[in-house]
Amino acid sequence: MAISALDFKTALKHWASGVTVVTAKSAEHGLQGMTATSFSSLSLDPPQILVCLNQEADTTKGVFAEQKFAVNVLTSEQQVTSNEFAGACSQAERFANVAWSEGEFGMPIFDSALVSLECRLVQKFLAGTHWVVIGEIEKVHCRTDEPLLYYNSAYQNLAKK
């Protein structure tokens, strides 16, 4: 018998992760973005990542429509951005409150993200309530800053040496 949703959440809140915002832009759906912590590197050759997107999320529809997306890894200064893209405000409000530009492949790239990865969707499969999306990285944008971390249901900072 599988564990309860509460037991699952309680256990996995002890897994520290970075915080990302997945973005897409399509003619049909416009600008879209959502906070995602289920993100990982996958392959070095070819360079691929995976991210898990709720099957009901607007952003998922945009990613699938264009077959392209960006993953913006947030800095420790972007807690408000994380909350807005995870919250109930509209897509228009989310993008109005963050400085962004269009990447080389047309996807929204956050100007102050720690890392932005422009990806081409290469594979997807449904697993429970989420799509596991595999993207091949076509362009990378990097800055030097501290990452935004999430652990035990709260934002955290790296310990200074």
N, C-alpha and C positions, 0 to 999 in steps of 0.2 A: 504494500500500500504506500502511495506517495505521501510525502509530508504535506502539511498545510501551508497555505500561502504565507501566513504569519511566521511559521517556523523557518520557511525559506528566506523571508526578508530579514529575520533576526540573525540568522547565520551569515548571510552574505553582506550585511552591513559592516562586518569585520574585515571585509576585503577592501583595501585602499585602492583607489583608482584616480586617474586623471579625469578631467571633465572636458568634453568636446561638444561642439555644436555642429551638427550635420546640416549643410545648406544645399538648396537646389533652386533652379530658376527654369521655368518652362513657360511657353506661350499660353498653354491652357490653364496652368495653376499659379503663375506669377512667382514671386519670391516666397520661399519657404525655408524654415529652419526649426530644428528641435535639439534640445539638450540630450546627449547620449553619453553614458558612462560605459556601456558595453562596446568597447572598442579595443582592437588589438592588432599588432603587426601579425602578418601571416606568412609571407614568403619574401625572400631576398631576391630570388631570380625565377620569375619576374617579380618586381616589387609590388606586393599586394598587402592590403589591410582587410580586416573584416569589422563590420559594425552591425549591431542589431537594432532594427527599427520596428516599432509597434506597427502592426498591420493596419490599424485604424488611423494612424497619424497622417495629417495632410502632407507632411514632408515626404513620406514614403511614396505617395502618388506622384509627386514631382520628380523624385529620383527615378522612378520607373518610367515616367513619361519621356525623360530626356536621356536616360541611360548614363547620366553623368551626375556627379555630386562633389562637394568639398567637405572635408573634415577640418574644422578649426579647433585646435587644441588651445584651451583658454589659459590665461595667466592668472596669478594670484590676485590681480587687480580687477578681474572680470566676474566676480560673484554676482553682481547685479545682472550682467548679461546672461549668465547661466540660469538664474531664476526667471528672467523674462522669457527665455526660449523654452523653459520647462513649464511655464505657467499658462494661465487662461487668456492672456492678452492676445489680440489678433496678430496675424503675421505682419501686417503693415506697421503696427505699433512696435513689434520686436525689431524690425529693421530700421525704424525711425530713430531708435535709441542706441544704435551701434554704428560706429564708423566702418564702412565696408567699401570695397571696390569690386568690379567684375574681374575675375581671373582670366587667364589666357583662354580658357575653354568655356567662358560664359557663366561660371558659377560664382556665387557671392563669397568673397574672401574677406575676413575681418582684418582690418588694418593693423590692429594691435594684438592679434593672436600670437601665441608662442610659436606655433607651427600651423600652416595651412597646407593641406594636401588636396590637389585637384585630381579626381579619380574618374575612371571609366568603369561602369558597372560590368563585371565579367561573369558573375554568377549570383544566384539568389535561391534560397530555399526556405520554406516555411517551417518553423519549429515552435509549436505552441502558439502563443499570442504574437510572436515576432517573426519578422523576416531576417534571416542571416544574409547579409549583403557583402559580397566580396568585390572590392574595387582594386583595379590596377592603377598605381600612382603614375600620373602623367606629368605633374609639375609639383615642386615643393617650394614653400616660402618659409624661412626660419628667422626667428629673432632670438635675442638673448634676454631671458627674464626668468622669473620663478613660476612654476606651474600651479594651477588651481587643482587642489586635491580634495577628494571626498572620502570620508571614512567615518563610520559609526553615526551615520545620518547627519553629518555636519561637514562644513568646509574646514580644511586643515592646511597648515603651512609646513614646509620642510624645516627640519631642525637645523639650526646654524651650527657649524663646527666651531 
